[in-house]
């Protein structure tokens, strides 16, 4: 039986909305319940062998009855074993599993169905992985009568979509875990990082960047979702720097922050556009906050392996990443300015860049790493 044209688009749209945003599952469940003259609908992830509910989405349920089911009544659910024993995606109606008389006397009816004003149910498990199963169910009052065979066949139509939705939810979950791990790693970096759009609106920043904006140590703050400098002249300079990079006039630019010794490094960043399917990109801005008091220690082994840099050249990079000028590096390392310049020229040749700002960009994006060579930050 094909889905009715008047209802199928809305139902499938809200189904996939639920897969992308679990907070929207109740909308789909409400539409599904209404389609079958039901009072309630549920989507639950349960354990096949143990009376455990891992995840639950419901629509129309009495809050206390739902809580009781989650914590206690799942153990007396008369349909769990039948659903688990049936082939995946097979729709079962409650009156086929247990007689009306037996169900009316059961704890399952008294604790869950009766408080919700329901008596009949139909549903199926549409996904199983290891010991877990995903189950969809709709329920309605006794006066509406048991679910018919034709209604069961109609519910069957949704199972391929529910299976795809379950896969989408799993992939989204894996992505969220990976994203969380990446953010945790960026939070451990000793320098601030902001990701901005072309209008300089902050879309993400790490822990060091957040601390800098909250404490205003560098004169940085957040205003209207934008990174802003409190000093008017520095704010004007910052706008010019970020605009030049955003327009592509410079691939990267550096701006000293007053007398603090810290610097902002703005860089172009191109990323896939979330709204496009075929590889389109949107321009963004990556901004780094470098402070000599919070040194970035280069990964010496990695730099040596990637570019063949010497220990002396790596020491030079360490000072450069602290935000020091060449004259300051010369004094710090007790080297002549000519030696420092020669080392810097050698490093840029090996790394494959022609400008100092490009070198800093490459180091921050590729080589500056979390402690992996014995250093602690």
N, C-alpha and C positions, 0 to 999 in steps of 0.2 A: 504494500500500500504506500503510494508516494505521500510525502508530507504536503499538507494543504498549503497552497501558495501564500495565503494570508497570514500564516503563522510561522512557517519554516524559517524565513530570513531572520526574523526577530529572535527566534529560539536559538538558532545556530550562532548568530552574532553574539548573543549573551552567553552562550556556552563557551565560545572561544575567548570572550572577555574574561570569564571566570578563570580560564587557564592562564591568562596573562596577568590577571590581578585577582587573587583569591577573595578579596573583599567583595567582588561582584558576583560570586557564586549564588548568593540568595536571590538575585534578580532572575537568573536562569531557573532556579528551583521554583520560584514563585510562578513563573510562566508555565513550567512543566506541570505543576500541581493544578493550575487553572485549566490546562489543556485536557486533563483527565478528570475534571470535576472533583479534584482532590482538595483536601484541607491543608495538607502539609507535604513537604518533600525533603529528602535528605541526601547528602553525599558524604560518605564516611570512608576513612581508611582504617581498617581493623586488622587484628591478628587472626589468622585462619585457625590456629590451634588454641590460643589463649583468649579469654574474654577481655580483650584490651581494645580501646579506641585510641588511635594515634592522632587522627585529624577528623574534624567534623564540621560540615556546613549544613545549615538547615534553614527552612523558611516556614513560618507559621507555627512552629513548635512552642508549646508552653515552656518557659525558661526553666522552671523547676523540674519538669518532667524530662527535659533534655539533659539537664545536669545529672539527674538521677540515673538516666540511661548511661551516660558517659562513665559514671563512677561505680554504678552497682548493677543496673538492670540488664546491661549487655550480657551478663552471665546467664540470664533467664530468657534470652531472645530465642523464640521458638523457630526462627527462620535461618539462623546462622549456619547450622549444619547442612540444611538443604541447599542453601545457596553455594556453600563451599563444595558440595558433592556434585552439583550440576555442572555441565560443560560451561566454560567461560562464555558470557554473553547470553546465556539462556534465561529468558524471562520467566519468573515464577509468580503465580498469584497466591495470596495467603490461604484462600479457601481450598487450594489444591494441596497444601502442605498440612493443614490442620483443620479439623471441622470447626464450624462456627461455635458449637456448644463447648468444645474443649478449649477453644481460644478464649471464649468469654469468661471461663473459670481460671484462666492462667494469670500468673503474676505479671507476665509481659503485657497483657491487655490492661490490667488494673493499674500498673505503675507508669506505663508509657502511652498507650493508645487512648485509654479512657480520658485522661486529663487533657488530651489534645482534641477530643471529640471525634476520634476516628475509630474505624473497626477493620476495614479491608486494606490490604497493601499489595503492591506488586513491585518487582525489582529484580536486579541481577548484579552479580559481580562482573565488571567489565575489564578489570586488569588484576593480574596477580604477579607478584615478584617476591621470591623467597617465601617468607611466612606471612606476607602482607597481601591484603586484597582491597580493591576499591569497589565500593558498592553504591548503586543509585537506587532510590526507592521513592515511590509516591503512595499516599495514603488518603483515604476518604471515609466519610461517615457511613454507618450501616444502611441508612435510608437510600444511599446512592447505589447500593448493590455491589456485588463482587465484580472485579475487573474481568472483562470478557476476553476471549481469545483474540478478537480483532484488536482490542486495546493493547494486548500483550505484543502482537505483531507490530503495532505502531510504535511502541516503545523500543522495539528491536532496532528501528531505524537510527536511533541516537547512539547506539553502542560504538560503531566505528569512530564517530566523532569524539565520544568520551574517551576512547582509547588513545586517540591522537592528542586530546587535551591532557591526558595523564602524562604522555610522553613530553609534551611541551612543559608541563609543570616540573617534571624531573629535570629537564634541561635548564629551565629557569633557576631551579634550586641549585644545580651544579654551578651555574654562572654566578649566582649570588655568593656562593662559598668562595669561588675563585676571586671574585671582586673584593670580597672581604679580606682575603689573604693579601691581595695586592695593596689594598688600602692600609692594612696593618704594617706591611713592609715600608710603605711610603711614610707612615707616621713615625717610623724609627729613624728616618733620615735626619742628619744633623742640620739640614737647611730647609727653609720654607719652600713650598711648592703650591702654586695656584694654577688651575685650569680655567681659562676665561673664553668667552665668545668674542666676536669681533667688536662688540660694543663694550668690552671690558667688564661684563657681568660675570661674577665668580660662579662657576658651576661646581667646583670642588676645590678644597684646599686641605693640606695635611695638618698634623698637630702643631708643628713648629710655626706654620703660617697663622693658624688660629690663635696661638699664644701671642704672636707678634701683634696681631690686630686687637686683641683684648687688653694687652698691657700698654700699648702705644709706645713701646720702648723706642721704636725707630720712626715714630711719627706716622705709623700706618694705621688705618682703620677701615671699616666697612660701612659704606653709605649707599643706600639704594641698590644693594647687591654688588656694588662696585668697590674695588680696592682703591682707597683714597688716601692721599697724604694730607696731613693736617696743615702743614705750611703751604700757603697759597702759591708761592713761587715754585716750590718743589712739585706741587700738584700740577701746575702748568707744564713744567718740564716733563713730568711723568706722562701726561696726556700726549705730549708731542712724541715722546719715545715710543709709547705703545701704539699710537696712530701710525707712525712710520713703519713699525714692524707689521701691524695689521694690514696696511696697504701693500706690503711687499717691497717697500723701498729699501728696507734692511731685513735680512733674514734673522738677525739678532741684534740687540743693542744693550748697552750697560749704562746704568744711572747710579752714581754715588748718592748715598743718603746722608746729607748734611755732614756733620763732623763725627758721626758714629763709627766710620770706617766700614760700614756695611754697604752693600750694593744690591740693586735690583737688576736682574738679567732677564730681559724679555725676548722670547723666541717665537718664530712662526711654528705652528703645529697643524698638520692636516690630518683629519681623521674621517673615517667613513661616516656618511650621514645616516642617522638612524631612520630617516623617513624615506630613504631611497633604497631600491632593491638592487640596482645594477651598478654598484661600485662608485657612485658619486661620493665626493668628499666635501666637507665644509671646513673652512679655515677657522682656526682657533689660536689662542695665545697661551703659551706656557711661560710662567714667571717664576723665577727662583730668587730667594733672598739669601745672600751670602754674607756671613759675618766672621771676621777674623777670630772672634771669641768662641765661635762654634765651628771649628775647622772640619772640612771635608777631607777625610783621609783616603787618597786614591788606593785602589787595590793594586799593589805593586806587581804581584804575579800576573794579574790579568793584563796590565799595561805592557809588561815585558813580553807576554805571549802574543798579544794582538799586534803590537807595534814595534817590538824590539827596543823599547826605551831602556836607557841605562839608569842606574840608581841615582846618579846626579840629576838626570832629567826628571825623574819621578819626584825627587825632593823639590825641584823647581815648580813642578805642577802643584804639589801640595801647598806651597806658599801662594801660588797664583789663585788657587781655589779658596784660599782664605780671604781673597779680595785685595791683596797687596799689589801695589804698583811695582814696576821693575826696579826702581831705585830703592824701595823698601826691601825688596827681596835681595838685592845686592848687599845691603847692610846686614840683613838677617843671616844670610849664608856666608858672609865674609868673602864675597867674590866681587871682582870688578864688574862694572856695568857692561863692559864689552863681553866678558865671559857669560853673563846672564843672557845677554841678547843672542849670543852665538848658540847657547843651549836652547833658547826658545825657538830660534830659527830651525834648529835640528829637529826639535819636537814637532813643529808644525809640518815640516817636510815628511817626517815619518808617519804622522797621523793623517796627512793628506788635506790640510787646510791652509789657507793663505792669510787669515786674519786671526787676531788674538781672541776676539769675541766668538768666532766660529770654533776655536779650540775649546773654549770654556763650555760652549753649547754641547760639543761632542762628548766632553768628559762628563758633564752632568747627565746627559741622556744615556750614555753607554757605559762609561767606565767608573764613575763614582759609585761605590758599592757599599753595602752593609759590611760590618767587620767580618772578613773572611781570611785575613792574613795575620791574625793575632792581635789586631788593634781592638780597643774597646772605645766606644763613643759614649 
